[in-house]
């Protein structure tokens, strides 16, 4: 029997943006595959979402990714949306970023996007589906301590364009969402309170994004409402990338 209910895969779905995105897809009637290398956490996350499955997968491993896609197809029979959200971050000075750190970040943040998308192509051809990659504002705004992380996300933005061009003939759309500062466990772990405050001072909307802000944009890009949008990066950053120098001083002046 042909399965008609739409199916989404969300990587890095045990928590944060990935979990919020999986929950949103399910609320719109999708069946969802939650994918994460943290098996215990992803199983717990999926237990709270109807019509979902949990799959433990290291997306930097071709064998793991192949098995993950096979599991989704055996369970649900189709793939309509692939959200490449899984990522890692280590913020270190350039001189302290050894090659093992560089490769760890690249293998998940960049190689994982390539591997998951490539493996899902046959199913996405059938559904004329959509791919959304999660980048970062660090892809377009360089900062200290992010030589590996920022470079990996900049590569994801270009990979998005490359995939969109190559897969367009199949009706597969590929876009990228680049969050600015977001309230997540990962952000709390790698950003000091001083850095978080500095971020707020540079954001025109004067707040961090919520995971829901990001999830809503991802869902839009996978929906028919974005049916003619492909090869794009959307910064969901409260205006952070648009703002230049002087915003904190302007705010201080207004407050006088």
C-alpha positions as CSV (number, residue, x, y, z in Angstrom):
1,X,0.0,0.0,0.0
2,X,1.4,3.4,-0.9
3,X,2.0,5.7,2.1
4,X,0.5,9.2,1.6
5,X,1.1,10.8,5.0
6,X,4.1,13.1,4.7
7,X,7.4,12.1,6.4
8,X,10.1,14.4,7.8
9,X,13.6,13.4,9.0
10,X,15.2,15.8,11.5
11,X,18.8,15.2,12.5
12,X,20.1,16.4,15.9
13,X,16.6,16.0,17.1
14,X,17.2,15.0,20.7
15,X,17.0,18.5,22.0
16,X,17.0,22.2,21.0
17,X,16.2,23.3,17.5
18,X,15.9,19.8,16.2
19,X,13.4,18.7,18.8
20,X,11.3,21.8,18.4
21,X,11.3,21.2,14.6
22,X,10.3,17.6,14.9
23,X,7.4,18.6,17.2
24,X,6.2,21.2,14.8
25,X,6.2,18.9,11.8
26,X,4.3,16.3,13.9
27,X,1.7,19.0,14.8
28,X,1.2,19.6,11.1
29,X,0.4,15.9,10.5
30,X,3.8,14.6,9.5
31,X,5.3,11.3,10.6
32,X,8.8,12.2,11.9
33,X,12.1,10.3,12.2
34,X,14.1,11.8,15.0
35,X,17.8,11.2,14.4
36,X,20.6,11.8,16.9
37,X,23.8,10.1,17.9
38,X,22.7,10.4,21.6
39,X,20.6,7.3,21.6
40,X,19.1,7.5,25.1
41,X,18.1,11.2,24.6
42,X,16.6,10.7,21.2
43,X,14.5,7.8,22.3
44,X,13.2,9.9,25.2
45,X,12.4,12.7,22.8
46,X,10.5,10.5,20.4
47,X,8.5,9.0,23.2
48,X,6.8,12.3,23.6
49,X,5.9,12.7,19.9
50,X,3.1,10.7,18.2
51,X,3.8,9.0,14.9
52,X,7.5,9.2,15.3
53,X,10.5,6.9,15.4
54,X,13.9,7.4,17.0
55,X,17.1,6.4,15.2
56,X,20.6,6.5,16.7
57,X,23.0,7.7,14.0
58,X,26.3,9.3,13.6
59,X,25.7,11.4,10.5
60,X,29.5,11.6,9.8
61,X,29.5,7.9,9.1
62,X,28.4,6.8,5.6
63,X,27.3,3.4,6.9
64,X,25.2,4.9,9.7
65,X,23.5,7.3,7.3
66,X,22.7,4.5,4.8
67,X,21.2,2.5,7.6
68,X,19.2,5.5,8.9
69,X,17.6,6.2,5.5
70,X,16.9,2.5,5.1
71,X,15.2,2.4,8.5
72,X,13.0,5.4,7.6
73,X,12.0,3.9,4.3
74,X,11.2,0.6,5.9
75,X,9.1,2.3,8.6
76,X,7.4,5.0,6.7
77,X,7.8,4.3,3.0
78,X,8.7,7.8,1.9
79,X,10.6,11.0,2.7
80,X,9.2,14.4,2.0
81,X,11.4,16.7,4.1
82,X,15.0,16.4,5.3
83,X,16.2,18.8,8.0
84,X,20.0,18.7,8.4
85,X,20.2,20.2,11.8
86,X,22.8,18.1,13.7
87,X,25.9,20.0,14.5
88,X,28.8,20.4,16.9
89,X,30.7,23.4,18.1
90,X,34.1,24.0,19.8
91,X,35.2,27.6,20.1
92,X,38.9,27.9,20.4
93,X,41.6,30.4,19.3
94,X,43.1,29.6,16.0
95,X,46.4,28.6,17.5
96,X,44.7,26.0,19.8
97,X,42.5,24.5,17.1
98,X,44.3,21.3,16.3
99,X,43.4,19.2,13.2
100,X,41.4,16.7,15.3
101,X,39.2,19.5,16.4
102,X,38.9,20.8,12.8
103,X,38.0,17.4,11.5
104,X,35.5,16.7,14.3
105,X,33.6,19.9,13.4
106,X,33.8,19.4,9.6
107,X,32.8,15.8,9.7
108,X,29.5,16.5,11.4
109,X,28.6,20.0,10.3
110,X,29.6,19.6,6.6
111,X,30.1,16.0,5.8
112,X,26.9,15.0,7.6
113,X,24.8,17.4,5.5
114,X,26.4,16.0,2.3
115,X,25.9,12.3,3.3
116,X,22.3,12.6,4.6
117,X,21.2,14.6,1.5
118,X,22.9,12.3,-1.0
119,X,21.4,9.2,0.7
120,X,17.9,10.7,0.7
121,X,17.9,11.7,-3.0
122,X,16.0,8.6,-4.4
123,X,13.2,9.1,-1.9
124,X,13.1,12.9,-2.3
125,X,12.9,12.4,-6.1
126,X,9.7,10.4,-5.6
127,X,8.1,12.9,-3.3
128,X,9.6,16.1,-5.0
129,X,10.6,16.9,-1.4
130,X,12.6,19.6,0.3
131,X,15.8,19.8,2.2
132,X,16.6,22.5,4.8
133,X,20.1,22.8,6.2
134,X,20.8,24.6,9.4
135,X,23.7,27.0,9.0
136,X,24.6,29.8,11.3
137,X,25.1,33.5,11.3
138,X,28.7,32.6,11.8
139,X,28.6,31.6,8.1
140,X,28.5,35.3,7.1
141,X,29.9,37.1,10.2
142,X,33.4,36.1,11.2
143,X,34.2,36.1,14.9
144,X,37.0,35.1,17.2
145,X,37.3,31.5,18.3
146,X,35.2,30.1,15.4
147,X,37.7,29.3,12.7
148,X,36.4,25.7,12.3
149,X,32.8,26.3,13.3
150,X,32.3,29.4,11.1
151,X,34.1,27.9,8.2
152,X,32.0,24.7,8.4
153,X,28.8,26.7,8.4
154,X,29.9,28.9,5.5
155,X,30.5,25.7,3.5
156,X,27.0,24.5,4.4
157,X,25.6,27.7,2.8
158,X,27.4,27.1,-0.4
159,X,26.7,23.4,-0.4
160,X,23.0,24.4,-0.1
161,X,23.3,26.4,-3.3
162,X,25.1,23.6,-5.1
163,X,22.5,21.0,-4.0
164,X,19.7,23.3,-5.1
165,X,21.2,23.7,-8.6
166,X,21.9,20.0,-9.0
167,X,18.6,18.7,-7.7
168,X,16.2,21.3,-9.1
169,X,15.5,19.2,-12.2
170,X,13.9,16.6,-9.9
171,X,11.7,19.2,-8.2
172,X,13.8,18.9,-5.0
173,X,14.2,22.3,-3.2
174,X,17.2,23.0,-0.9
175,X,17.4,25.9,1.4
176,X,19.4,27.0,4.4
177,X,18.3,28.6,7.7
178,X,21.1,30.5,9.5
179,X,20.2,31.3,13.1
180,X,21.7,34.1,15.1
181,X,21.9,33.7,18.9
182,X,19.4,31.1,20.1
183,X,18.5,30.0,23.6
184,X,19.6,26.4,23.6
185,X,21.7,24.1,25.8
186,X,24.5,24.3,23.2
187,X,24.6,28.1,23.3
188,X,24.6,28.1,27.1
189,X,27.5,25.6,27.2
190,X,29.7,27.6,24.8
191,X,28.8,31.2,25.5
192,X,29.7,33.1,28.6
193,X,27.2,35.6,30.1
194,X,29.3,38.4,28.8
195,X,29.2,37.1,25.3
196,X,25.4,36.6,25.5
197,X,25.0,40.2,26.7
198,X,27.2,41.5,23.8
199,X,25.0,39.6,21.4
200,X,21.8,41.2,22.8
201,X,23.4,44.6,22.4
202,X,24.0,44.0,18.7
203,X,20.5,42.6,17.8
204,X,18.0,45.1,16.6
205,X,15.1,43.1,18.0
206,X,16.9,43.0,21.3
207,X,16.4,39.3,22.2
208,X,17.7,35.9,21.3
209,X,15.7,33.7,19.0
210,X,13.7,30.8,20.5
211,X,13.9,27.4,19.1
212,X,10.3,27.9,17.9
213,X,11.4,30.9,15.8
214,X,13.8,28.6,13.9
215,X,11.5,25.7,13.6
216,X,8.7,27.8,12.1
217,X,11.1,29.1,9.3
218,X,12.3,25.5,8.6
219,X,8.7,24.3,8.3
220,X,7.8,27.2,6.0
221,X,10.7,26.3,3.7
222,X,9.5,22.7,3.5
223,X,5.9,23.6,2.8
224,X,4.1,24.3,-0.4
225,X,4.0,28.0,0.5
226,X,7.7,28.1,-0.3
227,X,7.3,26.0,-3.5
228,X,9.3,28.4,-5.6
229,X,12.1,29.1,-3.1
230,X,15.3,27.2,-3.5
231,X,19.0,27.8,-3.1
232,X,18.5,30.5,-0.5
233,X,19.9,31.2,2.9
234,X,17.5,32.9,5.4
235,X,19.1,34.5,8.4
236,X,16.8,34.1,11.4
237,X,18.7,36.5,13.6
238,X,16.6,39.4,14.7
239,X,18.5,41.7,12.4
240,X,21.9,40.8,13.8
241,X,23.6,40.5,10.4
242,X,22.0,43.7,9.2
243,X,23.3,45.8,12.1
244,X,26.6,47.5,11.9
245,X,28.5,49.4,14.6
246,X,26.8,51.9,16.8
247,X,23.6,50.1,17.9
248,X,24.5,49.9,21.6
249,X,25.4,53.6,21.6
250,X,22.2,54.5,19.9
251,X,20.2,52.6,22.5
252,X,22.1,54.3,25.3
253,X,21.3,57.7,23.7
254,X,17.6,56.9,23.4
255,X,17.6,56.0,27.0
256,X,18.9,59.3,28.2
